Amino acid sequence: MNLRRIPIESVRRVVVKVGSNVLTAPVGLNVKVMRELARQIGTLMDRGLEIILVSSGAMASGVKKIGLERRPDELPRRQAVAAVGQAGLIMEYEKVFERHGRKVAQILLTSEDLTSRKRYLNARNTLNTLLEWKIVPIINENDTVSVEEIKLGDNDNLAAMISLLMDADLLISLSDIDGLFTRDPRAHADAQLIPMVAAITKGTEKAAGSIPGPLGTGGMMSKLAAARKVNSAGVPMVIAKGDKPDILTRLLDGEPHGTYFAPRREKLTRRKCWIAFSLKPKGSLTVDAGAKTALTRRGKSLLASGVVAVQGEFAVGAAVEFLGPAGEPLGVGLVNYSAADIRRVMGLRSQHIRQVLGHKSYDEVIHRDNLVITALDEIKDE
């Protein structure tokens, strides 16, 4: 059995992420590549597939259009460059898709659009309507208004979050190299392509390194982070070379190209995906060895008795990361008590909470329905 083969018979909705280094040429946007992408996406849509495009290129397009040598360091200048570049990017997409009778829609997001449950669902509904109308959504981060607090980070992360938001069956990340290698192939001639990753380990991360392209913000490590997110939710991902002829149609014909990241068998629910990957933790809780085992191996809630430390200040209902005894990240959950109250009751049995606080809304600090284990080495398929 070819373990790298994409389960094409069950793929209906695909998120395609294309990076800056694929989309840009020495003198602006690489229109030839964009035309090829539009043609392939049109072909896949004719087959009945739904395609969502997450496209970098606004900053790179703006740098070239304005005539700058590199991206500015100052935030207002970067945002202005992105504004100029985004206009050119979407205009070019309109042209190349129109050649194939397809319409496009521009959607610009910040993390606030995905951390607010209401806005999260609104974005989902809008995207579903566009797909129903056979229009290609083209999504990018809203760099023009983003500041650190609402920044998604990079389009690899954005593509992963859109894949989870839209219940995608597959994420394809088109890069300027063929996939994940044992070493950086641009610097080492003996680098070997890794055709499949069954589980992301420290060895995988070591192979990835962190070498961003000259125009993009994400290197291979950001793609690994994206794969970790979608794989834990049961979604496969492929990294492949974006300018390889017919790469999208060949992948969805079942041909093995690039690096295939195998998913978990069991998918997280939509709500748990939102908790785990859309919300930014406001603090963290460190748990003891017994609580770690209860959470990761037995599917239990987090009780006050298992908490040994509280970091940060947060209110009831906040998303909080929980860490193992050695500080290793285990997962994310929504707390039933504030940071101040957890500090007062940590280490105590649930029956003592009312005695200390004067009230007891819940037995659990985090209920199991509101927590997600995100550390892949702690996740066990059933």
N, C-alpha and C positions, 0 to 999 in steps of 0.2 A: 504494500500500500504506500502511495506517495503522500507522506504526511504534510508536504508543503502545499498540496493542492487546495485551493480555496473551495469551500463548500458552495459552489456556484448555484447549485440547485435550490438553495435556500436564501440566496442573496437577492433582495429586491431594492433595498435603499442603501446607497453608497455615499459616503463623504469622501471627497477628493481634496487633499490639501496640496497646493503647489507653492513652492518656496521662491524667494526672491532670486536666488541664483539660477533657477530654471527660467524665470520670466524675463530676465534682463539681459540686454546685449550691451556692447561697449557704448552705444549711442542711444540708450533708452530701452524701451520695452522690446522684447524679442517677439515680434509679431508673428513670425513663422511658427514658433512654438505655440503661441496662443491660438493660431488658426488650427493647428493640429489637435490641440486640446478640445476646441469647440467641435471639430469634426467627429472626434471619438466620442465625446459626450452626447452629441446628436445621435450617433449610431446606437449607443447604449440606451438612450431614451426611446428610440424606435423599437428596441427589444422589450420595452415595458419597464425598464429600470428607472428608479428615481435617483437623480444625482444632485448633491449639494456641493458647491464649490467653495472652499475656504482658500482665499487667495492673498498671498503676500504681494509685494511689489509697489505699494503706494509710496513708501519712503524712497525706495530705489528709483522709482519713476520720477519722483519729484527732484531728487538729487541731480539726475541727468537732465531733466527738463529745465531746471534753473541754471545748470552749468556749474554746480559745486563739485569739488574733488571728492568729498566724503560727507557722511552724515554730520550735521552740526552737533556740538556737545550740549548747547543750551536748549532747555525744554521748549520755550516758545518758538525757537527757530525750527526745531524738529517737528513741532506740531504744524507750523506753517508749511514746511516742506511736504509733510504728509497730506495736507489739504490740497496743495497743487498736484501732487502725484496721484491722489485718489480720483480726482476728476479725469485725468488722462487715462488711468487704468480702467475705470468703468466705461468710458467712452470707447476704448479699444475693444473691450469685451462685447459691447453692444454691436460693434461692426462685425467682429468675427463670428458671433453667434447668428447674426442676421443672415449671413451667407448660407446658413443651414435651416433657415426658417424658425429660429428659436429666439424667444424673448428672455431677457435677464432682469433680475431685480437686485438692487444694492442694499445690503443690510450691514450697518456698522454698529458694533456692540462694545460695551465695557463690562467689567465684571459685575457692576451693579445690576445690569440687565439679567444676570444669571443667578445672583445671590438673593435677590428679591423673589420670593415664591410667585407673586402675582405677575411680575414682569417676565419671569422665567416661563410661566404658562402662556403669557401673551406672545412671547417670541415663538414658542412652539406652535401655537395656533396660526400665527402668520406664516411660518414656514410650511406648515401642512397645507394651507390654502394655496400658496404658490406652487407647491408640488402637484396639487390637485389640478391646477390650471396649466400644468406642463411648462411652467416658467422655471428657469434655472436661478436659484438663489446664489448670489455671490457675496460671501461674508468676509469681513475684515474687522480687525479691532479699530475702534474709533480713536485713532492716534491723536486727532486734532483736539480732543477734550480730555484724553486720559492723563491722569496723574498717578503717582505710585499707588495711592490707596485704592484706585479703581482699575488698575492695569491688569490685564489678563496674563501678561508676561511675554508670550510669543504665540505665533499662529499654530504651532504644534499643539500647545495647550488648548487654544481655542478650538482647533479641529477635534480634539478628544472630547471637549465639553459639548460641542455640537453633536458629535456622534452619540453621546449619552442622552442629550436632550431629545434627539429625534429618533431614538431607538434604531440606529443604523445597524445594518447587518455586516458592514465592512468599512474600515477606514484605510484609504490608500494615501500614503505620503510620498509625493513626488519630489525627489531631491536631485542634486547635481552629481551624486555618486550612486552606484548600483545597489547599495544597501548597507548593512552593517558588516564591517570587516574585522578581522582579528587585530589589525593595526590600521592607521590612517593610510589609505592607498595612494594618497597624493604625495606622501613623504616616504613610503616604504614599498619597494617593488615586490617584496615577498608577501604582502598582505593578502589574506585569503577571505573570500566572501563567506559569510555565515548564512546558509540558506534558510535555516529555521531556528527559532528560539522557542523552546517549549516552556521555559520559565526564566524570568529575568533575575539574574544573580549578581553578586559583586564582580564575578568574572566578566559577565556581560557588560557591566558598567565600565570596567577597566578597558575593555576592548573599544567601547564607544568613544572614550576620551571626551573632550569638550572643545571642539575647534569650529567656531562659527565661520561662515563665509564672509567676504568683505562687505556685502550689502545686507545680509540677513542678521537676525538677532539670535537665532537658535541653532545650535550645533547638534551633533548626534545624541548628546545627552538629553536634550529637550525632546527628541523623538522617542527616546527610551522612556522618558517620563510619561509621554502621551500613550505609548504602548502599555505601560503598567496600568494606567487608568482604564483604558478601554478593555484590556484583557481581563481585569478583575471583574468587569461587568459582563463578561461573556462575549465580547466583540473582538474579532480578529483584526489584525493590522498588517499591512505590507508597506515596506519602504522600497521604492524602486526608482530607477533613473528616469527623470521626467522627459528627456528628449529622445529616449529610445523609441523607434518607430512603432506606432500602434500599441504603446505600452498598456493603456487602459483596456482596450478591447482584448488584447492577448491575455492579460491577467484574468479578465472575466470570461475568457474562453477556457480557463483552467490551466493555462501554461504557468510553470513555476519560474518566476523572475524575482530578483531582489531578495529581501529577507522577509520571511513570514513569521509573525508573532502569534503563537497559538493562544486561544482564549481559554478561560475557565469554562467548564461545562454548564455551570449554573449561573444565570444572570441575576444581577441585583435588580430590585424593583426600581421604578423611576424615582420614587421618593428617596430611596437610599442612595441612588446615584447623585441626586441633588445634594443630600447631606454630605456625602463623601468628597465630592469633587467640585461643587459649585460654591459652597460656603467657605469663607476664610475663617479659620479658627481664631478665636479671641483670646485664647490662653491654652494651658495644658494641665493635665492631671497625670502624675506619676503613680503607678499602681505596683503592688507587691507581686511576688511570684504566684501566689495563690489566685489572685484576681486575674493575672495574665492568663493563667490556664483556664479559668472559668470563662473568660471572655472569648479567647481564641479557639479553645478546644471543645467547650461544652455549650457555647451559645447563650451564656448567661448575661444578666444585667450587671452593671457596675454598682456595687454597694459602697457605702461610706467606709465600711471596715477595710476595704481593699485599697483605699487611697492613702498614699504616704506623703504626697507633696502637691501643692497647688501653685501654678505659675500664672501671673497676669491677673487682671481684674475684669470680670464679666458678669452679666446679669442672667437671670433665669431664662432658659430657652436659647442661650447662645451656643454656637458651635464651638466645641473644645476638642483639641487633640488629646488622646491618652497615650501614655508612654509606658514601656516596660521598666523593670527595675534598673536596667543599664542605660536607660534613656532612649531606647530604641522605639521609633514610632510604631504603634499598633493599629490605630484607627482614629475615627472621628465620631463624635456623638453630640446630641443636644442635651444640655444639662437641666435637671429639675431644680437645682439650687444655685444661688449666686456663689461667686468665688469666696466672698467673706463668710457665708454660711458653711460652705464645704470645709474651709479651714477650721471651723469650730467643731465640726462633727467627724472629720476624717479619722479613721482608725476605730470608730465606734460602731457597735451593732445598730441595726435599724431601729430597734425598740427604744434606743436611748436618744434618738434625734429630737423627739418632742420635749424631752426633759431638758435638753441643752438649748434648743432654739425657741421653745415655747409654742411650737407648731410643727406639724409633720404633714406636708402635702403629699409626699411620696416616700415609699420605702427605698427606692433606688436613686442614686445620684444620676445615672443615665440608664434609661430603660432599654432593653435589648431591641425593641422595635425602632428606637431612635439612634442606634449606633451601627457603625459599619467597620468591619476589619479590613484595612487597606494594605497591610503588610503581606505581600504575596507568599512569603515563606510561612506565614501563619494561617493561610487559607487552605482548607481541605475540601476538595470536591466530594459531594455525597454520591 
